[in-house]
Amino acid sequence: MIHDPSSIAVIVFAIFVAFTLGLSFYLGRRARTASGYFAAGGHVPWFVNGVAFAGDYLSAASFLGICGMIAFYGYDGFLYSIGYLAGWVVALFVIAEPLKRLGKYTFADALDNKFQSRGIKLMAAISTLVVSVFYLIPQMVGAGVLIKPLLGFPHWAGVLMVGAVVITIVATAGMASTTYVQFFKGSLLLIFSAGLTVMILNRGLKADPSPGANAPQTLTVTADGKRLVNGKPQGHGEGQADLRQSGHASKLPGGAAETGPLGPIEYLKAVRESEIVLWSSETVTDAAGNKTTTYSPKPTPGADVLRPGISPTFAGLKSEDLTAKLNFLSLMLALFCGTASLPHILIRYYTVKDAAAARKSTVVGIAAIGCFYVLTLFMGLGAMTGGTIDVSSDNMSAPLLAKSFGELPFALISAVAFTTVLGTVSGLIVAASGAIVHDVMTGFLKLDLTDMAKVRVGKLAAVGVGLVAVCLGIVFERMNVNYLVGWAFSVAASANLPALVMLLFWKRTTKQGIIASIFAGMVSSLGWILLSGDTFDKVYGISAKLSPVPFSQPGLVTIPLSFAVLVVVSLLTPKTNNVEVALR
Amino acid sequence: MAGFDHSPPPPAEARDLPVERYNARLGLVLFAVYLAGYGAYVAINAFRPALMDKVPFLGINLAVSSGFLLIVGALVLALLYAWLCRKPGGNRA
């Protein structure tokens, strides 16, 4: 779809960006030491840190990706919400307190606390960079998605803008400005998502059985790059056509035309008893190289919408196909184990003063994140039934849902979503830059840097990582942001969690075991992803059947593999460098 | 604004191993409780998805109600953990 820019959206967007940049410049004058730059001096109050956890974690994947997936496929998107939240249980009950006690700036500090090993520093830094880059891609893709309807700019311009703003935020004040941008964004995301949900419930459900609402649509991209919608040039002028916004209920309970305002329980009940029109797409390329995608309406019982198995990702759950079930188990395991392995989340524990503050801030984070994930179900269903789906892009569902309530809600939600990207990307860049400076340069290469030099190099590293993120965000434009984040979780859970957990709970762990475990987890999960059917199909453009791995999500194999490698290598290496296990 | 004073970092926390062990064991127990619930949820979705269609109460199916329960359950266990944890010195946090 072509989205016309809105002047009020531009104004609100400019205010948000100006505020975040102003905050960064204000704080930038105070970030003079490495501790201040990489860990906000350990002075962040636990409540602020807890909301910042939400701001850091609720990324474009959560807001754009999950809402979009629920809007297109119903309950399947909500499975991600459950998995993402469950991961926080691991973070709170297993990781938070010991990590805070053992580390200083990066999660490698905790891993290396007893060994002082250059190998651990290097391997943990590489893992941090790989996971951060994997996580950055969907954030930047989300940025481009948002800028299109907001300012009318092409995807690459949106990615470039986010890159520029984020690099400025991180390069000015590091973790302090990142924390407060995340706090600001986490608070606003919750408030506006709650407001949007209230509007959805107040609107209730309306049936639209008209033939126009149920007509298929086609989008043709000709060999010379022209775009045709239903046979006409794409546009909003005379003689042109554009894809129409879709998604509605075709039948409501009792044959009613509309329900009127509903409570949350009544809303879910009404969706379950309705018939909802979902949209499927099929792309055909003709001999001349013209690629035509046909979007077809698919009336679906509401009961099916609110159970797993509609999306292509989880369709196998309704069959007896064991590999599809294993793929699902693998994803849910990666989501469960991944949160407590994400470097940009782990470094947030170093911004508070002690273990109790780390614990309390995680509880606040769970409360904020849990509330948001409950709201995702209503926002996704609201988009699904409110005629606000862009059939060509599931990532646009939440902003377009807001637009159906007026330009101001659209402007606010889009600006909040934009700060969502800013907050998460800032955290990722701080984590990556900390790994480069603290783990690689001073830990591995043993360079003797002053505090000021560390800050300067950290800022340069932030610029470099930001530029890489911009390039990748442009290249991966068409991937679903939520799906990409699933991969980042798999790599993080495979590479980092086994080493962290075993260091804390198994006294026979050796430094060789930790290094081997991170290496095995990272290489095996990356290799699995690159060889998976999904990557063959969506990235390489070749048949998924040629993939040599049985299912696409690696976690079920690579997480246990990483644990096993750690155990075997630790048992085979001398006891002399054993850790005195932190917790027994 | 709190947290913006880049004075020297707070001093390292005093270690209290018995308290650390108590908190860690408590965390592992609560983790096991949640893992059981999450594991059951994932297993039902994977191997008995039709069960998710059942409507146990309030007209909401098991898929949605169990999902909400896992979210609320995580928060309840987190609050319980925060309440039961001890601070160095042996007091409740």
Interface residues (C-beta under 8 A of the other chain):
Chain A: L27 R30 A31 R32 T33 S35 G36 A39 A40 G41 G42 H43 V44 P45 V48 Y75 F78 L79 S81 I82 L85 A86 W88 V89 V90 L92 F93 V94 E97 P98 R101 A176 T179 Y180 I265 L268 K269 R272 A303 L306 R307 P308 G309 L317 K318 K325 F328 L329 M332 F336 K353 D354 A355 A356 R359 K360 T362 V363 I366 A367 G370 Y373 V374 L377 L504 A582 L583 R584
Chain B: M1 A2 G3 F4 D5 H6 S7 P8 P9 P10 E13 R15 E20 R21 N23 A24 G27 L28 L30 F31 Y34 L35 Y38 Y41 V42 N45 A46 F47 P49 M52 D53 L58 G59 I60 N61 A63 V64 G67 F68 L70 I71 V72 A74 L75 L77 A78 L79 Y81 A82 C85 K87 A93
